[in-house]
Amino acid sequence: MAKNDMELLDINLINTGAAENEKTLRDAVIELKNDANVSKIIREFKLNDEDILHYMPMLLDYRKDRAVCDHCPGLSACPKDNPGSVVGFVVDGGFLTRQTSLCDLYRRKLRVVRAYKYGDYDPELLDERMRANAYANERKLWANLIQAQKDPSKNWVYVDDEMTAAMKHIMAFTNSLAEEFGVSIAAIDHLRTLDALKEEGTKEKKKFAEDMKTIKNVDILILNNFASEYKNDYIRDQIILPILTDRAVNKKMTILVSAYSLETACKMYAGRFSDGKEQAARMKKILLANVNEEVIFTPGVEDRF
């Protein structure tokens, strides 16, 4: 029972006679039986009026906990002492026992967090989801991603994102898939992750091999800021090309997000020497053979359903 509820009940019992005490308790039982959430517990565990009186403190706590959940403000604003928790009951040794567990919203978020097997992304984007009342530009992007996800022969999408605003909406798509279907995901930011992988490749070869295997094998790979990194032969030939080659062979969904057009990005990997141009031509061939559509993402379109 919450402290205020206990104090109120104690005051009532002290200041009233036996008959009034009995009426107060009877009214409290009726109130709990009429509560939509508590009544489910009463039915589930077949509690009679005497049981309700016995377990009243726990049932009042449960009612208060469920009232918070019924008007859930979201995980980030959960006012509970243990955000994302929910009160329930089990029978232990013949007695009703309070049990605290994770709420469904928290469990769904954990499912999304665990889906990202390798990642470099803004953690706040894990809360993004696809929604019905989206802007037209979001709906168009999601439509392309959904179509690609359904068809393994056309499951690469290149997003021309000059204003670098698409990642939020792409993760809304991947998060929704992770939440519902448990897909595995990796997200690479070319401005940061590639240097870290290069460092591993030269100093921690075992970890580099493990990370590359993960990146190659996840169900969905996001390559953000594609072609925006500082380029050198090692990054192109030992990291990017092997990833693209493996994923093309195994028909793994790959989403490339870049401030540059696909044609421009391919030219940027050529380098100054003939072998670099050959590798860039190979990369271009892989991309053109697998990218189903180049989507130009323009933020700020405000027409809604």
C-alpha positions in Angstrom: 0.0 0.0 0.0 1.3 3.5 -0.8 2.2 5.6 2.3 -0.7 8.1 1.8 -3.2 5.3 1.4 -2.0 3.6 4.6 -2.1 6.9 6.6 -5.6 7.6 5.4 -6.8 4.1 6.3 -5.1 4.3 9.8 -6.7 7.6 10.5 -10.1 6.3 9.5 -9.8 3.3 11.8 -8.6 5.3 14.8 -11.3 8.0 14.5 -14.3 5.8 13.9 -16.2 3.2 15.8 -16.2 -0.5 15.0 -19.2 -0.3 12.8 -17.7 2.6 10.8 -14.4 0.7 10.7 -16.1 -2.2 9.1 -17.9 0.0 6.6 -14.6 1.7 5.7 -13.0 -1.6 5.0 -16.0 -2.9 3.1 -16.0 0.3 1.0 -12.2 -0.2 0.3 -12.8 -3.8 -0.8 -15.7 -2.7 -3.1 -13.4 0.1 -4.5 -10.7 -2.4 -5.3 -13.1 -4.9 -6.9 -14.4 -2.1 -9.1 -11.0 -1.1 -10.3 -10.4 -2.3 -13.8 -6.8 -3.5 -13.2 -7.2 -4.9 -9.7 -10.4 -6.8 -10.6 -8.3 -8.8 -13.1 -6.0 -9.9 -10.3 -8.9 -10.7 -8.1 -10.4 -12.9 -10.8 -7.1 -14.5 -11.8 -6.2 -15.6 -8.3 -9.8 -16.2 -7.2 -9.6 -13.8 -4.2 -12.6 -13.5 -1.9 -13.3 -10.4 0.3 -11.3 -11.8 3.1 -8.3 -12.3 0.8 -8.7 -8.8 -0.5 -8.6 -7.4 3.0 -5.5 -9.5 3.8 -3.6 -8.4 0.6 -5.0 -4.9 0.6 -1.6 -3.1 0.9 -0.2 -5.0 -2.1 -3.4 -4.5 -4.1 -3.3 -0.7 -3.4 0.3 -0.6 -4.5 -0.6 -2.5 -7.6 -3.5 -0.1 -8.4 -1.1 2.9 -8.1 1.5 1.2 -10.3 -1.0 0.3 -13.0 -2.3 3.9 -12.9 1.1 5.1 -14.0 1.3 2.5 -16.8 -2.2 3.4 -18.0 -0.9 6.9 -18.7 2.6 5.9 -19.7 4.7 9.0 -20.6 7.4 6.8 -22.3 10.5 5.1 -20.8 12.6 8.3 -20.8 10.0 10.0 -18.6 8.8 7.1 -16.4 8.2 8.5 -12.9 8.7 5.1 -11.1 11.6 4.5 -8.7 12.6 1.7 -11.1 11.8 3.1 -14.6 10.4 0.5 -16.9 9.3 -1.9 -14.1 5.8 -3.3 -13.6 4.2 -4.9 -10.5 2.6 -8.3 -10.8 1.8 -11.3 -8.6 2.7 -15.0 -8.2 1.6 -17.6 -5.8 4.5 -18.8 -3.6 3.8 -21.4 -0.9 0.1 -20.8 -1.1 0.4 -17.1 -0.6 0.1 -14.2 -3.1 3.5 -12.6 -3.5 4.4 -9.3 -5.2 6.7 -9.7 -8.2 8.5 -6.9 -10.1 9.4 -7.4 -13.8 10.2 -5.3 -16.9 7.3 -3.7 -18.6 6.5 -4.6 -22.2 7.9 -1.2 -23.5 11.2 -1.8 -21.8 11.4 -5.4 -23.1 10.7 -4.2 -26.6 13.5 -1.6 -26.3 15.9 -4.2 -25.0 15.0 -6.3 -28.1 16.1 -3.4 -30.3 19.3 -2.7 -28.4 20.3 -6.3 -28.6 19.6 -6.4 -32.3 22.5 -4.0 -33.0 25.5 -6.5 -33.0 27.9 -3.8 -34.1 27.2 -0.1 -34.1 28.2 3.5 -34.2 25.1 5.6 -34.0 23.3 8.1 -31.7 21.7 6.0 -28.9 18.7 8.3 -28.8 17.8 7.0 -32.3 17.0 3.6 -30.7 13.6 5.2 -29.7 12.6 6.0 -33.2 9.9 3.9 -34.9 7.9 4.0 -38.1 4.5 5.7 -37.6 1.4 6.2 -39.6 1.3 10.0 -39.5 4.7 10.4 -41.1 5.9 13.1 -43.6 5.8 12.3 -47.3 9.6 12.1 -47.5 9.7 9.6 -44.6 6.9 7.5 -46.2 8.8 7.4 -49.5 12.0 6.3 -47.9 10.3 3.6 -45.8 8.4 2.4 -48.9 11.8 1.8 -50.6 13.3 0.1 -47.6 10.3 -2.1 -47.1 10.3 -3.2 -50.7 14.0 -3.9 -50.6 13.6 -5.9 -47.4 11.0 -8.1 -49.1 13.0 -8.9 -52.2 16.5 -10.4 -51.6 17.4 -9.8 -55.3 16.9 -6.0 -54.8 17.7 -5.4 -51.2 20.4 -2.7 -51.4 19.2 0.9 -51.1 21.4 4.0 -51.7 20.1 7.1 -49.9 21.4 10.4 -51.3 21.2 12.4 -48.1 22.9 15.7 -48.8 21.4 17.3 -45.6 22.5 14.3 -43.5 18.9 13.9 -42.1 18.0 10.4 -43.2 19.6 8.3 -40.4 16.8 9.0 -38.0 14.2 7.6 -40.4 16.4 4.7 -41.5 16.8 3.6 -37.8 13.0 4.0 -37.3 12.7 1.3 -40.0 15.5 -1.0 -38.7 14.3 -0.6 -35.1 10.7 -1.5 -36.0 12.0 -4.6 -37.8 14.2 -5.5 -34.8 11.3 -5.0 -32.4 8.9 -7.2 -34.3 11.1 -9.8 -36.0 14.4 -9.9 -34.1 16.6 -9.1 -37.1 20.3 -8.5 -36.5 21.7 -5.1 -37.5 25.1 -3.3 -37.7 25.6 0.4 -38.3 28.9 1.9 -39.5 29.6 5.6 -39.6 32.3 6.1 -42.2 33.5 9.2 -40.4 34.4 7.3 -37.3 34.1 3.5 -37.5 36.4 2.9 -40.4 39.4 4.4 -38.6 38.7 2.2 -35.6 38.5 -0.9 -37.8 41.7 0.1 -39.5 43.4 0.4 -36.1 42.1 -3.1 -35.2 43.3 -4.5 -38.5 46.9 -3.4 -37.8 47.0 -4.0 -34.0 44.2 -6.5 -33.0 43.8 -8.8 -35.9 41.7 -11.4 -34.0 39.2 -8.7 -33.0 39.3 -7.2 -36.5 38.4 -10.6 -38.0 35.5 -11.1 -35.5 34.1 -7.6 -36.1 34.3 -8.0 -39.9 32.6 -11.3 -39.7 29.8 -9.7 -37.7 29.4 -6.8 -40.1 29.3 -9.1 -43.1 26.8 -11.5 -41.6 24.1 -9.3 -40.0 20.7 -9.3 -41.6 20.8 -5.5 -42.2 23.9 -3.3 -42.5 23.7 0.5 -42.5 26.7 2.3 -44.0 26.2 5.9 -42.9 28.2 8.8 -44.3 29.4 6.5 -47.1 32.4 8.0 -49.0 32.8 10.8 -46.4 35.8 9.3 -44.6 39.4 10.1 -45.2 40.2 7.6 -47.9 43.2 5.3 -48.2 43.9 2.0 -49.9 43.7 0.0 -46.7 40.2 1.2 -45.8 39.0 0.7 -49.3 40.6 -2.7 -50.1 40.6 -4.4 -46.6 37.4 -3.1 -45.1 34.8 -1.6 -47.5 35.3 -3.9 -50.6 35.3 -7.1 -48.6 32.2 -6.1 -46.8 30.4 -5.1 -50.0 31.6 -8.2 -51.8 30.4 -10.6 -49.1 27.1 -9.0 -48.7 26.5 -8.9 -52.4 27.3 -12.6 -52.7 25.0 -13.5 -49.8 22.3 -11.1 -50.8 22.3 -9.3 -47.4 20.2 -6.2 -47.1 22.5 -3.1 -47.2 21.6 0.5 -46.8 24.1 3.1 -47.9 23.6 6.7 -46.8 25.7 9.4 -48.3 25.9 13.1 -48.8 27.1 12.3 -52.4 25.4 10.8 -55.3 26.2 7.1 -56.1 28.2 8.2 -59.2 30.2 10.8 -57.3 30.9 8.4 -54.4 32.3 5.8 -56.7 34.7 8.3 -58.3 35.9 9.4 -54.9 37.4 6.0 -54.2 39.5 5.9 -57.3 42.7 7.4 -55.9 45.6 8.6 -58.0 47.1 5.3 -59.2 45.9 2.6 -61.7 45.4 -0.1 -59.1 43.2 2.3 -57.1 41.1 3.0 -60.2 40.7 -0.7 -60.7 39.5 -1.3 -57.2 37.2 1.7 -57.5 35.8 0.3 -60.7 35.2 -3.0 -58.9 33.4 -1.3 -56.1 31.3 0.6 -58.6 30.4 -2.6 -60.4 29.2 -4.2 -57.1 27.2 -1.1 -56.2 25.5 -0.7 -59.5 24.7 -4.4 -59.7 23.1 -4.5 -56.2 21.6 -1.0 -55.5 17.9 -1.3 -56.4 17.2 2.4 -56.3 19.0 5.6 -55.4 16.7 7.5 -53.1 17.1 11.3 -52.8 16.1 12.2 -49.3 14.9 15.8 -48.8 13.9 16.7 -45.2 11.2 19.2 -44.3 8.3 18.0 -46.5 5.3 18.7 -44.3 2.3 17.0 -46.0 0.8 14.4 -43.7 -1.9 11.8 -44.0 
